Amino acid sequence: MEQLRNAYESLRNWWFDLHYTHNQKRALLALSIVLILLSVVIVSRGNSQESPPISIAPVTVAEPEIFVDVTGAVNNPGVYTLIGKSRVIDAIKAAGDSAPGADLSTINLARVLTDGEQIYVDSTVVNSSGVRVPTKAHTGPININRATAHQLDALDGIGPVIAQRIVDYRKINGSFLTIEDLQKVSGIGAAKFAQIKAKVRI
C-alpha cells in the first residue's frame, strides 16, 4: 500500500507541475483515456479470436509395382503390372479372368503375389460321361509348378501325402523358383530330392 501511495503522490505532483493550461490538461487526460480503452479493446479482441484449425494433408504412400506372368487357362495370358500386395485373384482378373474349363481348385486365390512370379491356371479334363479325370501324364521331366497331385504321386518315392504337400506348398507360397526348393516341403530331404531331381523341372 505504501508503494501505491507513493506512486500516486508522484503522479499527482507530476500532473500539477505540467506547464499546461487547465483545458490542455483536460484534453490530454481525455486523449490518454481513449488510447487506453482502444488498447484494451484491441488486446481483448486478439485473445478472443479463435485460431484457424491447422489442416494436415494426408500422406499417401504409393504401393510399388510388381510384374506377374499369368498363363494357362485364362482368356488373355501374358505379363501384367499390378500394385504391390495384389492377390492371385487380381492377376487372373487382369488376364481377362479364367477361361472356360479352368480348374481354380489347385490355386490359392487369396495369396499375396510377389514380383516376378508366374501364375499357371490348370484346365479341368472331363471325360465323355462328364466326370473329371486326371490330366494325362507328360513325357519327360514334370513341371513342379504345374503338375497335379496325381502327376507328382507318380514320381519315385513321392506318395499321395507328399504330392499333396507339394501342391499345398504352391498354394501358400507361390511357384517354386528352383527345383531345389522342393526340399522346403516337409518329407522331402536331400536323399529323396536326389532321387527325383532328374525327373522334375521348373
N, C-alpha and C positions, 0 to 999 in steps of 0.2 A: 504493500500500500504506500509506503514511503517513497518508493521509486516512482509510482504513478503520480503521486502528488508533486514530486519534484519535476517530472516531465511536464505535467500540466502547468506548473508555475513558469517553467522555461518557455513553453509555447505561448502562454499568455503574455509574458514580458516581451517576447519577440514580436507578437502581434501589435502590441501597443507602441513598440519602438519603430514600426514601419513608417516611413515618411510618405504616407498616402493620405489623401483626404478620406473623410468618413464614407462618401459614396464609392470611392475607389476600393476601399476595403470590403464594402458590402459586395461589390461586383466580383472581386477576387474570391471571396468566400463562396458566392453562388457558383462561380465557374469551377471551383475546386470540388464542390458537392456534386455538380453534374458529371465531372470527369470520374469521380469515384463511383457514382452509380452506373455509368456506362461500363466501367471496368468490371464491376460486379456482374452486370448482365452478360457481358461477353464471356467471362470465365464460366458462369453457370451454364450458358448455352453450350459451350465447348465440352463441358463434362457430361451434359445430359444427352448429347448426340451419340447414338449407337454406332460403333464401328461397323463398316460393311463386312459381312461374313467372308472369310478367306476361302476362295474356291480352289479345290485341289483337283487337278486334272488327273483322271485315272491313267495309270501306266499300263499299257498293253505290251505283252511280250509275245512276239511272233514265234509260232512254232516252226522249227526247222523243217525243210522239205526232205522227203525220202523218195527213193525210186524203187518200184516193185515190179517184177515181171510176173504177169498173170497169164497163164496158159492152160491148155486142156479144154474142158467142156464149158467155155464161155463164148459169148457172142462176138466179142472183139478182143482177141488175145493181143498182148503187147506189153510194153513197158510204160508204166504210168507214174506220174508225180503226185504224191499225196502229202498232206501235212503230217508232222510228227504225231505220234500217239494214235494214228489211224488203226483200224482193226481190219481183220481179214475180210469181213463182210463189205467194208468200204472199198477194198481193192477189187472185189468181184463186181460190185456195182459200177465201179469206174470202167471195167472191161465190158460193159453192156449187160451185166448180170449173167447168171448161169444159163447155159444153153439147154434146150430140151434134152432130157435123158441124163442130165448131170447128177452125180452122186455126191451130195454135200455131207453125207454122214461121216466121212472119214476126215473131215476138216473141222477144226475148232474156229468157228466164225467169229467168236468174241476175242480171240487172241490179238494182242497189240503187235503191229508189224515192226520189223527192223529194216534199216536201209540195205538195199541190195539183195533182198531175199526173193525167192520165187514161190508163187502160189500155183499149185497144179490141181485142177479140178478133175476128178475121175468121172468116167462115164459109167452109167449103170447098164449092165448087159442083161437083157431079158430074153428068155427062150420063147419058142412058139406058143407055149402054154401061159405066157405072161408071168413066169416065175423068174426071179432074179437069180442069175448064176454067176459064179466067179469068172473073172476075165481070163482069157487064155494065157497060159504061161508063155513068156517071151524067150526066145533063144538068146544065149549069151548072158553076160552079167545083168543082174537085176538092179534097176534104179531104186535105191533105198528111199528116195523121196517120193516115189510114185507107186511103189509096189503095195499091193493089198496084204492084209494079214495072211491070206491063203497063199499068196505067192512067196512071202517071207518064210512061211512054215515049210516050204519045200527045200529050203537051204539046209545043208548038213549041220546037225547039232542045234538047229533052231526049231523048237516045238511051237505049238499054238500059243502057249503062255508068253514066251519071249517075243514071238511075232506080234502079238497084241501090244506088248510093252513098247515095241519099236513104233507102231502106229500111234500109240498114246503119246509117246515122246514127241513125235512130229506135231501132234495136235497142240501140245502145250508150249513147246519151244521153237516150233517152226522147222524149216527144212534143215537137213544135215548139210554142213558146209564141206566136210571131208568124210571119206569112208571111215577114217579113224574115230570120228565122233560116235560111231556105233558103240564104242566101249563105254560111253556115258550111260548106256541103257543097262539097267540092272539085270544081271545074269550073263552079260557078255564080257568076259575077261580077255586077257591077252591071248590065251590059248585058243579060245573059241573064235576070236577075231581072226587069228592066223589061219584057222580052218576055213573061213568063209570069205576072206578079203579078196581072193581072186575071182569070186563069183558075184561081187557086188560092185556097183558104181554110183556116181552122183549124176 
